[in-house]
């Protein structure tokens, strides 16, 4: 019975991780990884430390890259420190005001505002703002794919040991 509870908690964590790929408050890949960890703590599944260590390292690297990719996007398209700060503030403000859609719109508008404060005109500010938006989209896409892969691993492990649960 306890194993079934852990199974349900693990599935919920994996699904929350998928949502977390797009909502910055929830660390998507890490949440999905905790779903795998919970599954491995059941008596029904053979604990696999090597698998958990490798998937944890991947989740940490992807989570760190998620903060770096938008910065690279802004810099590659000519952005300044003001654009980076504006994009970060816009991302948080947009999330609070508009929810998940605000992440993208807020970051874009924030990058434009940050660049314009740095004495760039509107047209010159668009390119770095676009870099911020592209970086966020790429980061979200990578986190989404990894969280889906972790859900697939979860389901695959469950399917392999399904007789032990029932």
Secondary structure, 3 states (H helix, E strand, C coil): CHHHHHHHHHHHHHHHHHHHCCCCCCCHHHHHHHHHHHHHCCCCCCCCHHHHHHHHHHHHHHHHHHHHHHHHHHHHCCCCHHHHHHHHHHHHHHHHHHCHHHHHHHHHHHHHHHHHHCCCCHHHHHHHHHHHHHHHHHHHHHHHHHHHHHHHHHHHHHHHCHHHHC
